[in-house]
Amino acid sequence: MVNFIEANRPADIKAYTSQTSRLRGKGKTADNKSVLDSSEDRVLLSPMAKEIQMAKNQLQEIPDVRIEKVTEIKNQIAQGSYQVSSEKIAHRLMGESLLNELL
């Protein structure tokens, strides 16, 4: 039976895996340094990647909805005191329209 995954692997990947397994078998790397005897994979992140990960984690902690703002607006609507500024709406529509034109 033919192993289709192995048969369809690109040649460069085959070469890399065979070289690494051959070098690991000898206990040496390509530059003659000893290979660590570890079966665990390791990932090293650059300082920029670490900063991005920290920022992503901090963003996930921020709630999607500001409950206090929603509650305030609901109360204003219920009391009939919620004011819609047509001028603000017009400015935002125009700004969005101009932005869409630029993109």
C-alpha positions in Angstrom: 0.0 0.0 0.0 1.3 3.5 -0.9 1.4 6.2 1.7 -0.2 9.1 -0.2 0.7 11.7 2.4 4.4 10.7 2.1 4.2 10.5 -1.7 2.6 13.9 -2.1 5.0 15.8 0.2 7.1 18.4 -1.6 10.6 17.4 -2.3 12.1 20.1 -0.1 10.2 19.0 2.9 11.3 15.4 2.3 14.9 16.6 2.1 14.6 18.7 5.2 13.0 15.9 7.3 15.4 13.3 6.2 18.4 15.5 6.9 17.2 16.5 10.3 16.4 12.9 11.3 19.8 11.8 10.0 21.6 14.5 12.0 19.5 13.8 15.1 20.4 10.2 14.7 24.1 11.2 14.9 23.5 13.6 17.8 24.9 16.5 15.8 23.4 19.4 13.9 24.7 20.7 10.6 27.2 23.0 12.3 28.5 20.1 14.5 26.8 21.2 17.7 25.1 18.6 19.9 21.3 18.2 19.5 19.3 18.4 22.7 17.8 15.0 23.6 14.3 16.3 23.9 11.1 15.0 22.4 9.3 18.3 23.1 8.8 21.0 20.5 9.7 24.5 21.4 8.6 27.9 20.1 10.6 31.1 20.6 8.8 34.3 20.1 10.4 37.6 19.1 9.9 40.6 21.5 7.5 42.1 18.9 5.4 38.9 18.9 5.3 38.9 22.7 4.1 42.5 22.7 1.4 41.7 20.2 0.3 38.7 22.3 0.1 40.9 25.4 -1.9 43.5 23.6 -4.3 40.9 22.2 -4.8 39.5 25.7 -5.5 42.9 27.1 -8.0 43.6 24.3 -9.9 40.4 25.1 -10.4 41.6 28.7 -12.2 44.7 27.5 -16.0 44.1 27.3 -17.6 44.5 23.9 -20.5 46.4 25.3 -20.3 49.3 27.8 -23.2 48.2 30.1 -23.4 51.5 32.0 -23.7 53.5 28.8 -26.4 51.2 27.4 -28.3 51.4 30.7 -28.1 55.2 30.7 -29.4 55.5 27.2 -32.2 53.0 27.9 -33.3 55.0 30.9 -33.3 58.2 28.8 -35.4 56.6 26.1 -37.8 55.3 28.7 -38.1 58.7 30.3 -38.5 60.4 26.9 -35.4 62.6 27.5 -33.1 61.0 25.0 -32.0 63.6 22.5 -30.7 62.7 19.0 -28.4 65.3 17.5 -29.2 65.5 13.8 -26.0 67.5 13.3 -23.8 64.8 14.8 -25.5 62.2 12.7 -25.0 64.3 9.5 -21.3 64.8 10.3 -20.7 61.2 10.9 -22.5 60.2 7.7 -20.5 62.7 5.7 -17.2 61.5 7.3 -18.0 57.9 6.7 -19.0 58.7 3.1 -15.7 60.6 2.4 -13.8 57.7 4.0 -15.5 55.2 1.7 -14.6 57.4 -1.3 -11.0 57.4 -0.3 -10.8 53.6 0.1 
